């Protein structure tokens, strides 16, 4: 069974994923990193050249590939839940953990990130995060088996919490 980490950018998926993989002796797979590696270009370049739909298609292909494997820790891109089929695919052989954070926490963590194109045109960065998070929250909630707030926890504490829930 896989451990799947979902949530908005900056909620700690990559950090926690590394700790979980290390502690469990599992392979960590970053879906976005795999897409970038296979496409040979950054996510902003993929989106600029081919559009968001194409990127989401690549995400669905990657979800299918990963769900057919076992014993992985999967760090999903923040928008993987935008397509219900991705959620269904990832849930097939996994426990899904939604890592949550408040808008201010997310903004503080990712404000300098240049690896993702804007998701909402004409908004400040904080407004964009708030708007996208509000739209995605029900999608994250429906996709997750467990919800964990990351605002006040260290990556190590988050890994402990996920392992406790996973081992139940």
Backbone as a ProteinNet text record, in pm:
[ID]
protein_1_A
[PRIMARY]
XXXXXXXXXXXXXXXXXXXXXXXXXXXXXXXXXXXXXXXXXXXXXXXXXXXXXXXXXXXXXXXXXXXXXXXXXXXXXXXXXXXXXXXXXXXXXXXXXXXXXXXXXXXXXXXXXXXXXXXXXXXXXXXXXXXXXXXXXXXXXXXXXXXXXXXXXXXXXXXXXXXXXXXX
[TERTIARY]
84.1	0	88.2	49.5	123.1	73.1	158.8	121.5	120	5.5	-9.2	-29.4	53	44.3	-13.4	-125.2	-188	-195.1	-214.9	-228.1	-170.6	-199.1	-151.1	1.1	63	207.4	239.1	353.1	397.3	337.7	265.5	207.7	300.5	413.1	512.6	520.5	454.5	449.9	588.8	674.3	807	893.2	894.6	973.4	926.7	797	740.3	759.5	741.4	760.2	900.4	1000.8	1139.4	1157.9	1101.8	1115.3	1043.4	922.4	846.9	920.9	969	1039.8	1163.6	1236.7	1357.7	1325	1226.6	1191.9	1133.2	1062.1	997.8	1081.1	1192	1272.7	1199.5	1121.7	1043.2	1099.6	1060.7	1097.3	999.3	1053.4	971.7	964.1	843.1	823.7	748.8	811.4	745.9	681.5	549.8	481.3	525.5	533.8	574.9	717.2	806.8	945.6	953.5	871.6	868.6	817.1	714.6	659.8	765.1	834.1	939.6	1051.1	1091	1198.2	1158.8	1038.2	994.5	970.4	920.4	892.3	1018.5	1119.8	1242.9	1228.1	1128.2	1108.2	1035.2	1046.8	983.6	831.3	763.6	617.9	573.6	634.9	594	612.3	719.7	742.7	637.4	602	497.7	366.5	329.9	202.6	203.8	315.9	324.5	314.7	380.8	385	259.1	204.8	96.4	-34	-28.9	-148.4	-167.1	-255.5	-281.2	-343.9	-431.1	-493.9	-390.1	-290.3	-184.2	-108	-76.6	-7.8	-92.4	-222.6	-311.6	-317.6	-308.4	-302	-176.1	-64.4	61.3	50.1	-17.9	-39.6	-122.3	-225.4	-309.4	-229.4	-147.2	-61.2	31.4	89.7	181.7	107.1	-13	-93.3	-121.5	-156.6	-182.7	-59.5	54.1	178.8	211.1	197.1	233.9	135.6	8.1	-90.8	-73.4	-6.7	19.8	139.8	206.6	321.6	280.7	365.7	332.2	449	416	518.2	586.5	518.6	574.8	523	599.7	550.7	541	420	395.4	361.2	444.2	426.6	358.2	230.3	151.5	160	147.6	134.4	3.6	-1.2	-116.9	-248	-242.1	-364.2	-407	-341.4	-375.1	-522.4	-580.5	-719.6	-819	-768.3	-856.7	-933	-878.6	-944.7	-988.1	-1118.4	-1167.1	-1102.8	-1070.7	-1009.1	-872.9	-798.8	-669.7	-688.4	-788.6	-816.8	-851.8	-940.5	-980.8	-861.4	-775.8	-656.5	-564.1	-535.3	-441.5	-495.8	-626.3	-685.7	-687.2	-667.5	-678.7	-589	-469.1	-372.3	-299.3	-374.5	-307.9	-397.6	-330.1	-395.3	-353.9	-452.1	-427.7	-434.4	-327.8	-315.6	-314.5	-409.6	-417.1	-342.2	-233.2	-158	-212.7	-266.6	-332.5	-245.1	-267.3	-205	-290.1	-280.3	-349.9	-283.6	-358.9	-308.8	-179.1	-175.2	-55.5	66	46.7	155.8	206.2	114	150.9	227.3	174.7	239	379.8	394.9	526.3	625.3	575.5	663.8	701.3	611.4	635.8	643.5	645.9	640.4	746.9	864.6	972.1	977.3	880.4	879.7	853	944.1	926.8	903	883.7	868.7	725.4	631.8	492.4	436.8	363.8	299	180.3	138.4	22.4	-101	-185.2	-308.4	-427.9	-416.6	-526.3	-466.6	-508.5	-453.8	-508.7	-425.4	-468.9	-489.2	-432.9	-448.6	-311.5	-310.3	-186	-158.1	-35.9	0.2	-88.4	-110.4	-194.2	-337.5	-390.1	-526.4	-537	-434.6	-434.9	-437.4	-350	-345.5	-480.9	-538.1	-667.1	-776.8	-781.4	-886.7	-873.9	-753.7	-733.5	-756	-707.9	-726.8	-874.5	-949.7	-1094.5	-1164	-1125.6	-1185.3	-1144.6	-1019.5	-968.8	-1001.1	-1031.2	-1052.1	-1152.4	-1271	-1362.7	-1306	-1225.4	-1164.8	-1061.4	-977.7	-881.3	-954.5	-1056.2	-1130.9	-1192.1	-1251.2	-1313.2	-1211.4	-1089.9	-986.6	-915.2	-913	-827.4	-894.5	-813.4	-855.4	-830.6	-728.3	-690.3	-651.1	-683.3	-646.9	-555.8	-445.5	-350.5	-309.8	-326.6	-282.7	-131.9	-63.1	82.7	132.3	41.8	82.5	176.9	147.5	222.4	310.9	325.1	403	529.9	635.1	757.9	739.2	821.1	812.4	825.2	908.4	925.4	796.1	731.5	604.6	495.9	496.8	399.8	422.6	548.1	579.1	530.7	551.9	503.4	352	281.2	134.7	86	148.3	108.1	135.3	251.8	284.1	187.1	148.8	53.3	-80.4	-125.9	-252.2	-239.2	-127.5	-105.8	-100.9	-44.1	-26.2	-151.1	-254.5	-379	-449.1
-118.4	0	124.1	222.4	347.9	449.3	544.8	662.5	778.2	844.3	955.3	1083.5	1183.3	1313.3	1414.2	1475.2	1579	1706.8	1817.9	1946.7	2056	2178.3	2294	2301.3	2373.3	2397.3	2457.3	2420.2	2480.8	2420.5	2309.3	2246.5	2141.8	2115.6	2025.3	1887.8	1866.1	1732.5	1677	1757.3	1709	1678.2	1769.8	1749.3	1626	1616.7	1504	1374.3	1382.1	1264.8	1207.9	1295.2	1250.1	1177.5	1231.7	1168.8	1033.6	1029.7	903.7	796.4	832.8	736.6	683.3	771.7	732	639	675.8	596	460.2	453.6	328.8	247.4	304.9	236.5	223.5	325.7	326.3	428.7	414.7	512.6	629.4	750.7	871.6	910.1	931.8	977	1109.5	1213.1	1342.2	1344.9	1351.2	1347.2	1461.2	1582	1695.1	1675.5	1628.4	1605.9	1501	1397.9	1294	1349.6	1432.5	1493.4	1582.2	1663.2	1751.3	1667.7	1561	1474.8	1412.3	1358.3	1291.2	1389.3	1507.9	1607.6	1680.4	1679.7	1750.7	1901.4	1948.5	2093.2	2120.7	2243.7	2283	2287.8	2289.3	2300.4	2431.6	2546.9	2668.9	2656.2	2589.3	2572.7	2480	2372.8	2281.8	2357.8	2433.1	2506.7	2614.4	2685.1	2790.4	2731.7	2620.5	2562.3	2483.2	2409	2315.8	2344.6	2426.5	2459	2369.2	2414.8	2341.5	2204.7	2193.2	2063.4	1957.4	1993.5	1898	1857.8	1956.5	1923.9	1828.3	1853.8	1764.8	1625.7	1616.6	1486	1410.4	1481.3	1419	1372.2	1451.2	1416.9	1288.6	1276.1	1156.7	1033.3	1048.1	936.4	893	989.7	959.2	892.9	940.3	878.8	732.5	704.5	565.7	478.6	531.5	456.1	424.7	524.1	507.3	418.5	427.3	347.3	198.2	163.3	24	-31.6	52.8	10.1	2.3	-57.7	-75.6	-30.5	18.7	54.8	187.4	278	409.5	515.2	622.7	746.7	842.3	891.2	974	1115.9	1208.6	1351.8	1409.3	1439.2	1486.3	1636.7	1682	1824.5	1874.7	2001.5	2058.2	2046.7	2040.9	2037.2	1899.4	1795.7	1659.7	1627.2	1690.2	1663.1	1736.3	1815.2	1888.1	1793.1	1674.9	1573.9	1457.3	1432.6	1321.1	1187.6	1167.2	1040.1	1022.3	1131.2	1120.2	1071.2	1124.4	1084.3	936.3	892.8	752.2	662.2	703.9	625.8	615.2	728	729.1	655.3	655.6	588.5	436.2	384.6	240.3	157.1	203.5	125.2	214.6	295.8	393.8	442.7	500.2	585.9	726.3	815.2	951.3	1046.6	1125.3	1220.9	1362.3	1443.1	1583.3	1666.6	1728.5	1819.1	1959.2	2017.5	2148.1	2255.5	2379.7	2494.4	2616.9	2713.2	2840.5	2919	3010.7	3090.8	3162.5	3225.3	3299.7	3207.4	3086.6	2989.6	2952.3	2923	2884.7	2997.6	3118.8	3233.9	3252.4	3241.5	3255.9	3150.5	3031.6	2921.7	2925.5	2972.7	2956.9	3087.2	3199.2	3327.7	3342.2	3285.7	3300.5	3191.4	3100.1	2987.5	3036.5	3006.5	3046.8	2926.8	2810.4	2688.1	2660.5	2743.8	2723.7	2851.5	2839.9	2958.8	3000.7	3125.4	3174.9	3092.3	3071.9	2996.4	3087.5	3211.4	3307.8	3439.9	3487.7	3612.3	3733.9	3837.5	3966.3	3972.6	3880.6	3879.4	3893.3	3940	3935.7	3788.9	3761.1	3623	3568.3	3647.1	3602.6	3580.1	3668.8	3651.4	3523.9	3498.3	3376.9	3252.2	3247.7	3131.5	3112.6	3220.2	3211.3	3161.7	3215.6	3178.7	3032.6	2992	2854.2	2756.8	2791.5	2704.5	2688.1	2796.8	2789.1	2695.6	2705.8	2621	2474.6	2452.5	2315.2	2244.7	2318.5	2255.8	2140.9	2156.4	2041.3	1922.8	1952.2	1845.4	1768.7	1841.8	1776.7	1692.5	1751.9	1682.5	1552.4	1556.6	1437.1	1331.3	1373.5	1280.1	1210.6	1275	1229.2	1128.5	1034.8	945.4	1013.1	1100.6	1170.2	1313.3	1405.7	1547.2	1584.3	1652.7	1692.6	1837.4	1921.9	2060.5	2066.6	2138.6	2147.2	2277.8	2368.3	2501.4	2499.9	2419.7	2425	2302.9	2216.7	2095	2098	2038.1	2023.2	1907.3	1900.3	1785.5	1650.9	1645.5	1521.3	1486.6	1586	1562	1518.7	1577.7	1538.3	1393.8	1356.8	1218.3	1123.6	1159.6	1076.9	1060.8	1171.2	1167.7	1080.6	1093.3	1013.6	865.8	835.4	694.1	634.1	709.5	659	626.4	715	690.7	577.3	571.3	469.5	328.9	319.1	189	139.8	223.7	182.2	75.1
0	0	0	-80.5	-90.4	11.7	41.5	119.3	20.1	7.1	-87.2	-6.8	-38.1	28.4	-69.9	-31.3	-112.3	-31	-99.7	-32.8	-120.2	-82.5	-157	-146.8	-240.3	-231.2	-95	-39.7	85.4	210.2	197.3	316.2	376.9	312.5	370.5	308.2	195.8	135.5	105.2	46	8.3	130.7	225.6	348.8	424.8	443.4	517.4	438.8	308.4	224.3	237.5	240.3	256.4	388.8	493.8	625	630	574.4	572.8	493.9	375.4	291.3	362.5	426.8	498.5	615.4	693.2	811	775	662.2	621.6	522.5	476.7	376.2	243.3	210.5	86.3	-10.9	-134.6	-237.2	-231.4	-235.5	-246.6	-393.1	-441.9	-579.4	-575.4	-629.1	-645	-783.1	-787.1	-916.3	-1007.7	-955.6	-1038.4	-1089.9	-1003.3	-1044.6	-1154.9	-1145.6	-1249.1	-1381.3	-1374	-1495.8	-1561.8	-1482.3	-1533.3	-1596.8	-1528.5	-1579.9	-1713.3	-1719.7	-1841.8	-1957	-1925.1	-2029.3	-2074.4	-1988	-2020.9	-2017.3	-1943.3	-1928.2	-1797.6	-1750	-1624	-1639	-1526.3	-1529.2	-1595.1	-1561	-1632.5	-1784.3	-1827.6	-1972.2	-2033	-1963	-2011.7	-2027.8	-1924.3	-1926.5	-2035	-2047.5	-2148.9	-2289.8	-2312.8	-2447.2	-2482.1	-2383.3	-2412.4	-2337.6	-2231.6	-2153.6	-2032.3	-1942.1	-1817.9	-1844.1	-1942.9	-1970.2	-2001.9	-2081	-2114.6	-1988.9	-1905.1	-1779.3	-1696.2	-1686.2	-1609.5	-1671.6	-1805.4	-1872	-1829.5	-1824.5	-1780.6	-1635.6	-1555	-1414.4	-1403.1	-1483.9	-1482.3	-1524.6	-1627.3	-1670.5	-1556.7	-1488.9	-1379	-1263.1	-1232.1	-1124.7	-1157.5	-1282	-1324	-1305.1	-1348.9	-1337.1	-1190.6	-1105.1	-964.5	-888.7	-922.3	-848.5	-874.2	-982.9	-1013.3	-938.3	-861.3	-781.7	-635.6	-555.2	-414.2	-326.7	-207.3	-110.6	-137.3	-206.4	-236.9	-140	-126.2	-67.5	-185.9	-212	-331	-287.6	-332.7	-308	-431.7	-419.3	-533.6	-549.6	-672.6	-698	-638.8	-604.5	-537.1	-611.8	-745.5	-824.5	-869.8	-820.7	-865.3	-840.4	-740.5	-703.2	-793.5	-886.8	-978.8	-1071.2	-1092.6	-1175.5	-1087.9	-1079.7	-997.1	-1034.3	-1161.7	-1201.1	-1134.4	-1112.8	-1044.2	-901.8	-836	-697.9	-694	-781.8	-785.5	-813.3	-903.5	-937.7	-816.9	-752.4	-640.2	-518	-498.6	-382.5	-396.1	-516.8	-540.2	-449.8	-427.1	-351.8	-252.5	-178.2	-92.6	19.2	117.1	216	178.6	167.3	121.1	240.3	255.5	365.6	309.1	355	313.6	415.8	371.8	457.5	434.3	539.6	532.2	596.2	556	622.3	593.9	682.7	664.4	551.7	492.6	380.9	419.3	536.8	578.2	588.8	637.2	648	509	419.1	282.2	214.6	222.2	158.6	214.3	345.2	406.3	360.4	331.8	291.2	143.2	55.3	-89	-167.3	-101	-170.6	-279	-259.9	-357.6	-462.8	-464.2	-558.5	-700.3	-791.1	-930.9	-1021.3	-963.2	-1041.9	-1085.9	-1045.1	-1084.1	-1142.9	-1252.5	-1308.7	-1222.4	-1239	-1165.1	-1200.6	-1101.1	-1121.4	-1141	-1095.3	-1106.6	-1152.8	-1267.2	-1322.2	-1250.1	-1238.2	-1186.5	-1036.7	-961.8	-815.7	-750.3	-625.9	-549.6	-517.4	-477.4	-445.6	-332.9	-229.8	-117.3	-161.8	-245.4	-297.3	-381.2	-461.4	-543.2	-455.8	-356.1	-266.8	-199.9	-147.1	-77.8	-171.4	-292.8	-387.4	-431	-466.3	-512.1	-397	-279.3	-163.3	-129.5	-137.2	-110	-209.8	-335.8	-439.9	-423.2	-384.1	-375.1	-243.3	-138.5	-7.4	-11.1	-70.6	-73.7	-153.5	-254.5	-334	-251.9	-178.6	-89.5	14.7	75.2	180.5	128.6	9.3	-47.4	-87.1	-120.3	-165.9	-50.6	66	175.2	266.9	310.7	418.9	554.3	557.7	680.9	648.4	740.3	728	843.9	811.8	915.8	893.1	995	986.6	1007.5	919.4	926.7	986.9	1020.4	1065.4	1185.2	1285.4	1410.5	1432.9	1332.3	1349.7	1264.5	1317.5	1239.9	1141.2	1038.9	947.7	1020.8	1121.7	1198.9	1273.8	1333.9	1403	1304.8	1185.7	1083.4	1040.1	1021	984.9	1093.9	1220.4	1332.9	1325.5	1301.3	1296.5	1181	1064.9	949.1	974.7	1028.3	1056.9	1156.2	1257.9	1357.3	1289.1	1203	1132.1	1029.6	961.6	858.3	918.7	1037.2	1101.2	1174.7	1181.7	1248.9	1170.5
[MASK]
++++++++++++++++++++++++++++++++++++++++++++++++++++++++++++++++++++++++++++++++++++++++++++++++++++++++++++++++++++++++++++++++++++++++++++++++++++++++++++++++++++++++

